[in-house]
Amino acid sequence: MPTSSRLRVTLTVTTALLVVAPAVAAIQVARAEDPTPLQVTATAEESSTSTVVDPPRYVAPQPGRQASVIDRQAVIAEQEAAARAQAEAEALAAFTEARDRVAAVAEFAQALAADAAADEAAAAGPPVVAWTAPPPSATDDQFDRLADCESGRNPDAYNPSGPYYGAFQFSMGTWTSPPVSMTGDPRDYSYEEQKAAARRLQAERGWAPWPSCARQLGYM
């Protein structure tokens, strides 16, 4: 390269350094005063071919706020439980009061019914007992005539329709039950023993045990 050309290049570089040096110094001073990283704006060509995605932000947990939320939920749950307990207690108290009122009304109604019955009994006076005259004493002749009607006065008589046994035609149920209270077969006893049993029966029941013959003989 000729000497003149080298001289011109040297002058040009020197002049450029003199022009750029103050600008670089100014940028360094500005960066010292403002530590914010230098942002470079991408050209239209670069922005059209690449996409810059910001990294996700990390949010530090806040223990105080989380604890306050938990405490609030616990307070709400406690208040709800207290409200339920109060409602149950009020319902139980209402039920108990209603039950006591029903029992009191029933007791009062029973007392009124007892008083009314007592008033009716007092107004009616003492109960009237119907007087019945004792049956007249039957004679031996009446029993003999009865035995004649029932069996022909035969102590060994037997009627299979009942069946009935003896001179007075006893059924076995009548013969073995009070007031007769005999055992065995009536036909095993004499006529006089059968008549004594018939007398005990007539003294308690009248002539009803022998309805047909008693009406025929005029005893009823």
C-alpha positions in Angstrom: 0.0 0.0 0.0 1.4 3.5 -0.8 2.4 5.7 2.0 -0.2 8.3 1.3 -3.0 5.6 1.5 -1.7 4.3 4.8 -1.6 7.8 6.2 -5.2 8.4 5.2 -6.4 5.1 6.8 -4.5 6.0 10.0 -6.1 9.4 10.1 -9.6 7.9 9.5 -9.2 5.3 12.3 -7.9 7.9 14.7 -10.7 10.2 13.9 -13.3 7.4 14.5 -11.7 6.5 17.8 -11.8 10.1 18.9 -15.6 10.2 18.0 -16.5 6.8 19.5 -14.5 7.1 22.7 -16.7 9.8 24.3 -19.8 7.8 23.5 -18.5 4.7 25.1 -17.4 6.6 28.1 -20.9 8.1 28.4 -22.5 4.6 28.1 -20.2 3.3 30.9 -21.1 6.3 33.1 -24.8 5.7 32.5 -24.5 2.0 33.3 -22.7 2.8 36.5 -25.5 5.2 37.5 -28.4 2.8 36.4 -27.5 -0.9 36.9 -30.6 -2.0 34.9 -29.4 -4.4 32.2 -29.3 -3.0 28.8 -32.3 -4.0 26.8 -31.8 -4.7 23.2 -34.8 -4.5 20.9 -34.9 -7.2 18.3 -35.3 -6.2 14.7 -38.5 -6.9 12.8 -36.8 -9.9 11.1 -35.7 -11.4 14.4 -39.1 -10.9 16.1 -40.8 -12.6 13.1 -38.6 -15.7 13.4 -38.3 -16.2 17.2 -40.5 -15.8 20.2 -39.2 -14.7 23.6 -41.1 -16.5 26.5 -40.8 -15.1 30.0 -39.9 -17.8 32.6 -42.7 -18.5 35.2 -42.7 -16.4 38.2 -42.1 -18.1 41.6 -44.5 -17.0 44.3 -43.2 -17.6 47.8 -45.7 -19.2 50.2 -47.3 -16.9 52.8 -47.5 -18.9 56.0 -49.3 -16.2 57.9 -52.1 -15.9 55.3 -52.6 -19.7 55.0 -52.8 -20.0 58.8 -55.4 -17.2 58.9 -57.5 -19.1 56.3 -57.4 -22.3 58.3 -58.2 -20.5 61.5 -61.3 -18.9 59.8 -62.5 -22.3 58.5 -62.1 -23.7 62.0 -64.1 -20.8 63.5 -66.9 -21.3 60.9 -67.1 -25.0 61.6 -67.2 -24.4 65.4 -70.0 -21.8 64.9 -72.0 -24.3 62.7 -71.6 -27.1 65.3 -72.7 -24.7 68.1 -75.8 -23.7 66.0 -76.7 -27.3 65.4 -76.3 -28.2 69.1 -78.5 -25.2 70.1 -81.2 -26.2 67.6 -81.2 -29.8 68.9 -81.4 -28.6 72.5 -84.3 -26.3 71.6 -86.1 -29.2 69.8 -85.6 -31.5 72.7 -86.9 -28.9 75.1 -90.0 -28.3 73.0 -90.7 -32.1 72.8 -90.3 -32.5 76.5 -92.7 -29.6 77.2 -95.3 -31.0 74.8 -95.1 -34.4 76.3 -95.5 -33.0 79.8 -98.5 -31.1 78.7 -100.1 -34.2 77.2 -99.5 -36.1 80.4 -101.0 -33.4 82.5 -104.1 -33.2 80.2 -104.5 -37.0 80.4 -104.2 -36.9 84.2 -106.7 -34.1 84.5 -109.2 -36.0 82.3 -108.8 -39.1 84.4 -109.4 -37.0 87.6 -112.6 -35.5 86.0 -113.8 -39.0 85.0 -113.3 -40.3 88.5 -115.1 -37.3 90.0 -118.0 -37.8 87.6 -118.2 -41.5 88.5 -118.2 -40.6 92.2 -120.9 -38.0 91.8 -123.1 -40.5 89.9 -122.6 -43.2 92.5 -123.4 -40.7 95.3 -126.6 -39.6 93.4 -127.7 -43.2 92.8 -127.3 -44.2 96.4 -126.3 -47.6 97.7 -126.8 -50.5 95.3 -130.1 -52.3 95.5 -129.8 -56.0 96.1 -132.8 -58.0 94.9 -134.2 -60.1 97.7 -135.0 -63.7 96.9 -136.9 -65.9 99.2 -135.2 -69.2 100.0 -136.7 -72.1 98.2 -139.3 -74.0 100.3 -138.1 -77.2 102.0 -139.0 -80.1 99.8 -140.7 -83.1 101.3 -139.9 -86.7 100.8 -143.2 -87.1 99.0 -142.1 -84.5 96.5 -138.9 -86.3 95.8 -140.7 -89.6 95.6 -143.1 -88.2 93.0 -140.2 -86.7 91.1 -138.4 -90.1 91.1 -141.6 -91.7 89.9 -141.8 -89.2 87.0 -138.1 -89.4 86.0 -137.5 -93.2 86.2 -140.4 -95.0 87.9 -138.5 -94.7 91.1 -135.9 -97.2 89.8 -132.4 -96.6 91.2 -130.9 -98.7 88.4 -132.5 -96.7 85.6 -130.4 -95.7 82.6 -131.3 -93.3 79.8 -128.7 -93.4 76.9 -129.9 -90.1 75.5 -128.0 -88.2 78.2 -126.8 -90.4 79.3 -128.6 -90.2 82.7 -128.4 -92.6 85.6 -130.4 -93.7 88.6 -133.8 -92.8 90.1 -133.3 -89.1 89.6 -131.6 -89.4 86.3 -128.3 -87.7 87.2 -125.7 -86.9 84.5 -122.2 -87.8 85.4 -121.1 -84.2 85.4 -123.9 -83.3 87.9 -123.3 -86.4 90.0 -119.5 -85.7 90.5 -119.7 -81.8 90.8 -120.7 -79.7 93.8 -123.1 -79.6 95.5 -123.7 -83.4 94.9 -120.0 -84.3 94.8 -120.4 -88.1 94.6 -118.1 -90.6 93.0 -118.6 -93.6 90.8 -121.9 -94.6 89.1 -125.2 -93.4 90.7 -126.6 -96.8 90.2 -124.0 -98.2 92.7 -126.0 -96.3 95.5 -129.3 -97.1 97.1 -132.5 -95.1 96.4 -132.2 -93.3 99.7 -128.6 -92.3 99.0 -129.6 -91.1 95.6 -132.5 -89.1 97.1 -130.1 -87.5 99.6 -127.9 -86.4 96.7 -131.0 -85.0 94.9 -132.0 -83.1 98.0 -128.6 -81.4 98.1 -128.9 -80.4 94.5 -132.4 -79.1 94.9 -131.5 -77.0 97.9 -129.0 -75.1 95.9 -130.5 -75.0 92.4 -134.2 -75.6 93.0 -136.2 -77.8 90.7 -134.3 -76.5 87.6 -132.2 -79.7 87.1 -135.5 -81.6 86.4 -137.4 -79.1 84.2 -139.8 -81.4 82.5 -141.1 -83.4 85.5 -140.9 -80.4 87.8 -143.3 -78.5 85.5 -145.5 -81.5 85.1 -145.7 -81.9 88.9 -146.3 -78.2 89.4 -143.1 -77.6 91.3 -142.1 -74.7 89.0 
